[in-house]
Amino acid sequence: MLKGFTTILVKELKELMRDPKILVGMIVLPLIMFPVLGLVMGYAVQSAQEQAQKATLLVVDNDNGNWSTLFVRYVNNSMNAIILNQTTPQTAVAEGLLQHYNSTTLVEIPAGFSANLSRHSAGELNITGTINVYSVFSGAGSIFSGFGGAVVSSIATGFNRAVAPDVVSVYQSSIIKGQIQEGVDASVLSSLMLSQSIALPITIMIMLTYAMQIAATSVAMEKEEKTLETLLTVPVDRFAILMGKVSSTIIVAGVASITVLIGYNYMLGSITGGIAGNIGSSIDMVALGLVPSVWGYTLLGISLFFTLLSALALAVVMSAFSENVRGAQAMVGYIYPLIFLPAMALIYLDVTSMPLAVQAIFFAIPYSHPIIASKAVVTGDYLTVILGIVYVAAFTIVIMYAASRLFATEKILTAKFRFGKRGKAKEPSD
């Protein structure tokens, strides 16, 4: 039944493996992409560890008793602590003491802390001492957000085990945009932001790759079936042909941007509603600025639209240098690392926490900007979003100009991108 199967199989494998575009796109690029991603993630973990070692903890000791002194001494053995006396967390935040000492976490030991622990030691086991922890929540959606509060909780657990078993409890609050939100755990909000930052990048990756394949196939199919030659001979301006092809993708990009935003908004509503129910019905996530405003959604939609448009225009240009549909899809595959790497990295990392050189690389990649924008609109950093839109729009104009120049000549029919026998790329031929 399968007579000749082996011969056909070997033949097809040879054809596929001899095609450098497929070899590079499916084998070489993954071997480069994932190690690079691993280096970025490894650097992020290392940076977080270094920051944790250098972290400064502000301690407001409003008790000044024996137990509070013992607790402060225990904290100092774990990390660097700066003691503030005769103040309140509200005053410390208002005076900007956290920024002054380059700290993200403030611990208050309230008055009566030592008295409660002494009563517990005397046999009143229902009496415990509570420390109040205030963590700065940046809203950046980094996997390391809310790290300070978790560290203090770990220190309190160690203190309970070593000195006073099950005596000290931790009450977590968050400092959001300079305002103290009592009872709101920064680690819970960080989990919320992380869940938000996962969905949108994955959606963007799928949408960009799918749209680029469609745009590339549209041009390559016309070249493969020789219908592009006929189309270029009709009495229609060639730029009009290009704009007709691109305009159809613009409409698709616009519809896709709107549907993504609708789905994204629904997802945020579902998640934030569940979180609000867990941490207290009095917590209004919208009022806290943890959900994008109408202006934020508008900017995010514009960023998505221009990013899609630039990707589609680039796919049209690259597909012009292929001989057939398979070649066009392979050519477009070269762009995928520029989509996947930023998306995967920015799911877990905050771009502002990276070194300037790494930040410059991410900002230079057009496909990073919708993901950066999705985090920036939450924190109200609209300037970053607007600058990203301007950059991506300029990039799109350059690509569109290149495409128009290509369609204005006969190179659109004859341009090819070949690899030499030794794998060196030759110039496009006309």
Residue pairs with C-beta under 8 A, 6 or more apart in sequence:
16 22
17 23
19 326
19 327
19 330
20 419
20 423
21 327
21 330
21 331
21 333
21 419
22 326
22 330
24 330
24 334
25 330
25 333
25 334
25 336
26 333
29 333
29 334
29 336
29 337
32 337
33 337
33 340
33 341
36 341
37 341
37 344
37 345
40 341
40 345
40 349
40 358
41 345
41 348
41 349
43 358
44 143
44 144
44 348
44 349
44 353
44 354
47 353
48 144
48 147
52 79
52 147
52 151
53 79
54 80
55 79
55 80
55 103
55 104
55 105
55 148
55 151
56 79
56 80
56 81
56 82
56 101
56 102
56 103
57 75
57 79
57 80
57 81
57 82
57 103
57 105
57 106
57 107
57 148
57 151
57 152
58 81
58 82
58 84
58 92
58 97
58 98
58 101
58 103
58 105
58 106
58 107
59 72
59 75
59 81
59 82
59 83
59 84
59 106
59 107
59 108
59 109
60 84
60 85
60 87
60 88
60 89
60 92
60 106
60 107
60 108
60 109
61 68
61 69
61 72
61 83
61 84
61 85
61 109
62 85
62 86
62 88
62 108
62 109
62 110
62 111
63 109
63 110
63 111
63 112
63 113
63 114
64 85
65 113
65 114
65 115
66 114
66 118
67 113
67 114
67 117
67 118
67 129
67 164
68 109
68 113
68 114
70 163
71 109
71 113
71 131
71 159
71 168
72 81
72 83
72 109
74 155
74 158
74 159
74 162
74 163
75 81
75 107
75 155
78 155
78 158
79 151
79 155
82 101
82 103
84 92
84 97
88 108
89 106
89 108
89 132
89 134
89 180
90 180
92 98
92 106
93 106
93 134
93 175
93 178
93 179
93 180
97 106
98 104
98 106
98 136
98 175
103 148
104 135
104 136
104 147
104 148
105 133
105 134
105 135
105 136
105 148
105 149
105 151
105 152
106 133
106 134
106 175
107 131
107 132
107 133
107 134
107 152
108 131
108 132
108 133
108 134
109 131
110 130
110 131
110 132
113 129
113 130
113 131
114 129
116 127
116 128
116 129
117 128
117 129
117 164
117 167
117 168
119 127
120 127
120 128
120 129
120 164
120 167
121 164
121 167
128 166
128 167
128 168
128 169
129 167
129 168
129 169
130 168
130 169
130 170
130 171
131 152
131 156
131 168
131 169
131 170
131 171
132 171
132 173
133 149
133 152
133 153
133 170
133 171
133 172
133 173
134 173
134 174
134 175
134 180
135 146
135 148
135 149
135 172
135 173
135 174
135 175
135 186
135 187
136 148
136 174
136 175
136 186
137 145
137 146
137 174
137 175
137 176
137 186
137 189
137 190
138 145
138 350
138 379
139 145
139 176
139 189
139 193
139 289
139 290
139 375
139 378
139 379
140 193
140 350
140 352
140 353
140 375
140 379
141 190
141 193
141 194
141 196
141 197
141 350
141 375
141 378
142 190
142 194
142 348
142 349
142 350
142 353
143 194
143 348
143 349
144 353
145 186
145 187
145 189
145 190
145 193
145 194
145 350
146 185
146 186
146 187
146 188
146 189
146 190
148 186
149 172
149 185
149 186
149 187
150 187
152 170
153 170
153 172
156 168
156 169
156 170
159 168
160 166
160 167
160 168
171 183
172 183
172 184
172 185
172 186
172 187
173 180
173 181
173 182
173 183
173 184
174 180
174 181
174 184
174 185
174 186
174 189
175 181
176 184
176 189
176 288
176 289
176 290
177 288
177 289
177 379
177 380
181 283
181 288
183 279
183 280
184 279
184 280
184 283
184 288
185 279
188 275
188 278
188 279
189 275
189 290
192 271
192 272
192 275
192 290
193 290
193 375
193 378
194 347
194 348
195 271
196 267
196 268
196 271
196 374
196 378
197 346
197 347
197 348
197 371
197 374
197 375
198 347
199 264
199 267
200 260
200 264
200 370
200 371
200 374
201 343
201 344
201 346
201 347
201 371
201 374
202 343
203 260
203 263
203 264
204 260
204 304
204 307
204 339
204 343
204 367
204 370
204 371
205 339
205 340
205 343
207 256
207 260
207 308
208 307
208 308
208 311
208 339
208 367
209 336
209 339
211 249
211 252
211 253
211 256
211 308
211 311
211 312
211 315
212 311
212 312
212 314
212 315
212 332
212 335
213 315
213 329
213 332
214 249
214 252
215 245
215 249
215 312
215 315
215 316
215 319
216 315
216 316
216 318
216 319
216 322
216 328
216 329
216 331
216 332
217 319
217 325
217 328
217 329
218 245
218 316
218 319
219 228
219 245
219 316
219 319
219 320
219 328
220 319
220 322
220 324
220 325
220 327
220 328
220 329
221 325
222 228
222 231
223 320
223 322
223 323
223 324
223 413
224 323
224 324
224 325
228 412
228 413
229 413
231 241
232 238
232 241
232 412
232 413
238 407
238 408
239 404
239 407
239 408
241 407
242 316
242 403
242 404
242 407
245 316
246 309
246 312
246 313
246 316
246 400
246 403
249 309
249 312
249 316
250 309
250 312
253 305
253 308
253 309
253 312
254 305
256 304
256 308
257 301
257 304
257 305
257 308
258 301
260 304
261 297
261 300
261 301
261 304
264 374
265 297
268 291
268 292
269 291
272 285
272 286
272 290
272 291
275 285
276 283
276 284
276 285
285 291
289 378
289 379
289 380
290 378
291 378
292 300
292 377
292 378
293 377
295 382
296 377
296 378
296 380
296 382
296 385
297 377
299 373
299 377
299 382
299 385
299 386
299 389
300 370
300 373
300 374
300 377
300 385
302 389
303 369
303 370
303 373
303 385
303 388
303 389
303 392
304 370
306 389
306 392
306 393
306 396
307 366
307 367
307 369
307 370
307 392
309 396
310 366
310 392
310 395
310 396
310 399
311 335
311 339
311 366
311 367
313 396
313 399
313 400
313 403
314 335
314 399
315 332
315 335
316 403
317 399
317 402
317 403
317 406
318 328
318 331
318 332
318 334
318 335
319 328
319 331
319 332
320 403
320 406
320 411
320 412
320 415
321 331
321 415
321 416
321 417
321 428
322 328
322 330
322 331
322 416
322 417
323 416
331 417
338 365
338 366
338 367
339 367
341 365
342 362
342 365
342 367
342 368
342 371
343 367
343 371
345 362
346 362
346 368
346 371
346 372
346 375
347 371
350 375
351 359
351 362
351 363
351 368
351 372
352 359
354 362
362 368
362 372
363 369
363 372
363 388
363 391
366 391
366 392
366 395
369 385
369 388
369 389
369 391
369 392
372 384
372 385
372 388
373 384
373 385
373 388
373 389
376 382
376 384
376 385
377 385
406 412
406 415
409 430
410 430
411 428
411 430
414 429
414 430
415 428
415 429
415 430
416 428
416 429
417 425
417 426
417 428
418 425
418 426
418 429
419 425
419 426
420 426
